[in-house]
Amino acid sequence: MIPTTTTGGAANQQTPGERLRYLFVLSRPRFWLYLAGPVAVGGVYGASELSALVSPVLVALFAYFLVPANVFLYGINDVYDAEIDAENPKKDDGGREARWGGQRFVVYAVLLCGVLAIPTALLLPAAAWPWIGLFVLLGAEYSAPPARFKTTPLLDSLSNGLYVVPAMAAYATVAGSQPPVIAVIGAWLWAMAMHTFSAIPDIEPDRRAGIQTTATLLGERTTYGYCTVVWGLAAVAFGLLDPRLGAVFAVYPVLVAAIGLSSVPVDRAYWWYPVINTAVGAVLTMGKLWEIAPPM
């Protein structure tokens, strides 16, 4: 069942331009590379030569996770979090994130973007299909009933491995085989910590709304410790795969521990991470490209 709001009638009178702008804000453009970036990283690590990276199929996969997948993921989140978001200062008109006002076109856009996963998957080799299916399942059930993982402590963190699923799909697309298990474990741990850290600014709004998350259960100080440990385990896992990868991912536990011990407000530090994650992704990608095709 789709939730309704009392402002739906007025919201549905928006012009096409206003609707596109709303969908743009809803898709969290600052976070687009959280889903699309892993496609680039996974593709590079699955490739043995540069020619594999210019495949139209990989480009299509990147395009899906750049915009439609973000509309799907965050649209479901906003629709089912409408009451919670009334207490969330991050959601306001003209702000960085949208607050759903009952617009029916948002529901249609979310459904369309979810369905687009099917033709996208059909372009890929069969090895990538389970990862696309897993993304759609976790992306929907994170916010929507019956599972609504985001309201269950620890499961909210665990289910956010959905952010690294695009990398696994890209690796399988390029390599034709599944990624190393230790890489999947390391990436999943990284996503778990990233999700829980991003939930720290929402602790008080979630508590007022009666929502339980890993962050509300642990409290701010303990959540910093949780993120430090889980990001540390991610760095260890990647270090077992390649010490250089472990060194790159060690940035995360060190940084979150520093933030927790400093006077920097978490709602300010939260907005650093799109840049940090993009920079780390670029280092990982360029490092592997250097290995595939070393300069003369």
Order of alpha helices (4+ residues) and beta strands (2+ residues): alpha-alpha-alpha-alpha-alpha-alpha-alpha-alpha-alpha-alpha-alpha-alpha-alpha-alpha-alpha-alpha-alpha-alpha-alpha
